[in-house]
């Protein structure tokens, strides 16, 4: 019989936090933040109210940490791609795959949509969310700078503006998919999301080709 590995205090606390965050992602996506109680989250994770407050000061504190965790996962995935020694064609393929599946999780996107609505009503929360959105914009802009530099041309517009445009297009497709799933299949949504990022990369190649010919 395999002996169970006993977790140290910090490892146990981190495990509890992650389980609470996993539970919150599912419950909040179904019920909304306002309709979700601390007890709902704790029960879904298999813990007590006390365990919740040992790890988070409030439901809002947990919610922003949930968004940060999702943001870090996307950031780490992009950082891995940018840090790899890839040929331009390989770089295109990796980013295309990443963006095609970027919002495959409906729960994750539902929580970001919930956050947008809350930010529109709550100035303090809006400041926290904006900080995350600017980080997201900046790492997409960093990819645009990186890719265009690899091809040997400059972006057609400021990278931050291109990043915000791409973010808006991606979110619009996902909102359409959530509200009208009968009109847009998962496959169609992923195809369109891939097309958006492909357009930016193909534009870089076209600009590079035009420069070589002139």
N, C-alpha and C positions, 0 to 999 in steps of 0.2 A: 504493500500500500504506500502510495506516494505521500510523503510528509508535507502538510500544508506549510507554506512560507508565511511567516508572521510579518505583517506590515509594520513599519515603524510609525510613529505618531503622525509625522508629516505626510507619509504615503497614504495612511488611512484617511486623513483629513482631505487630501487631494482626491482620493477615490470618492469620498462622500460628495464633494463639490461637483465632480463630474457627473455623478448620478443625478444630483439635483438639477444640474443644467440640462442633462438629457431629458429628464422628466418634464422640465419646464418648457423645453422646445416643443414637445408634443402637445402638452396641455394648453399652452398659450396659443398655439396655432389653431386649436380646435375651439377654444372658448373666448379668445381675446384676452388682453392683459387685464382689463377692468373686470371681466367675468371670472378670472382665475384668482383663487385665494392662496395664501401661503400654505394652508392645510391641503389644498388640492395638489400642489407641487410636492409637498413632503410625502403625502400618501402615495402618490404615483411613483415616487422614488423608493418607497419602502422605509421612510424615516418619520420621525416625529417633528412637530413644530419647533421643538428645542434644537433639533439637529439643523434645521433651516437657519435659525438665528445664530447658531454657532459659526455659520459660514458666510452669511449675507446679512447686511444691516436691514434690508427691506426688499420687497418684491421688485421695486424699480432698480435697486442695486444689482440684483440677480439678472434682471432683463438686460441691462447694459453690458454685463459680463458675458451673457449669452451671445450678444451681437459681437463683442470683441473676440470671442472664441471663434466664431464663424469667419470673422474678418482675418484673424491670424492664420487660419487654415488656408484661405485663398491666397494670402500674402506669401505663406511658406511655399505653396505650390508654384507661384510665379517666380519667387526667388530661386527656387531649385532650377527652373528652366533657364533663367538669366545667368545663373552661375555655372551652368553646364557648358562644356566646350562643343557647341553644336554648329553644324553647317547651317546656312540660311534655310535650306529646304527642310532640315530636321527641326529647326526652330519654328518654322511655319506650322509644321505638322503637330508639334507638341502644344502650341498655343491654340491651334484650331480644335484639338481634342479637348483642351481645358475649357474653352468657351462654349463648345457644343453641349457640355454637361454642367455648366456653371450653376444653373438654377434648377437642376434635375430634382432637388429636394423641395417639395412644395412646402413642407413645414418651415424650412429655413427661410424661404422667400416670404411666406405668410408673416413671419416674425419681423422681417425687415419692413414689410408693408405696414404692419402694426406700429412699428417704431416711427415711420414717417407720419402717420396720423397723430400719434402722441406728440411728436415734435411740433406739429402745427398748433397744438393747444397749450403746450408746456414749454416755457422759455428755457428753464433750467435743463430739462431733458434735451431740448433742441441743441443747446450748446455742446452737450456730450455727444449727441449723434452726429452733429456737424464735424466734430473732430475726427470721428471714425470715417465719415464720408470723404473728408479731405485726404485722409491717409489712403483710402481706396483709390481715389482719383489720382493721387501722386504715384502709386505703384503701377497703375495702368499707364500713366504718362511716361514713367521710367521705361516701361517696355517699348512704347512707341519710339522714344529717343534711341533706345538700344537697337531696335530693329532697323530704323532708318539709317543709323550710323553704320550698321553692318552692310547695308546695301550701298551706302555711299552718297546719300542725298539728305536734304533737310525736310522735315515734315511740312506739309502745305499750310498748316495753321499751328498756333501754339499748342504743344502737346497736352497741356492741362485742359484746354478747350476741347480737343479731340477726345480726350478721356471722358470728359463729362457728357459729350454727345453719345459716345459708345455706351456709357452707363445708362443713359436715358433710354436709348433704343432697346437695350437688353431688358430693362425693367418693363418697358411697354409691352414687349412680346410676352413676357411672363404673366403680366396682369391679364392680357387677352386670353392666354391659355387657362388661367385660373377661373376667369369669369365665363368663358365660352369653350369648355373642353370639347364639346361636340363639333366645333368648327375648326379647332386647331389641335391636331394630334401631338403627342410628345415628339414623334419623329419630325413633324413639320416645324415645331418650335426649335428643335435643336439644329435643323437645317438652316433656319433663318438666322439663329444666333451665330452659327459658323460663318454664314455669308457676311455678316457685319464685320467680324474681325478679319475675314479674308479680304474684304474690300480695302481696308487700311493697308494690309500687307501688299496686295497687288498694286495699289497706287504707288507704293514705294518702288516697286520693281519697274513700273511704267516710267516713273520720273527718272530712274537711273538709266533706263534704256534710251529715253529722249536725250539725256545729257551726253551719253556715249555717241549718239548719232549727230549731235550738233557740233 
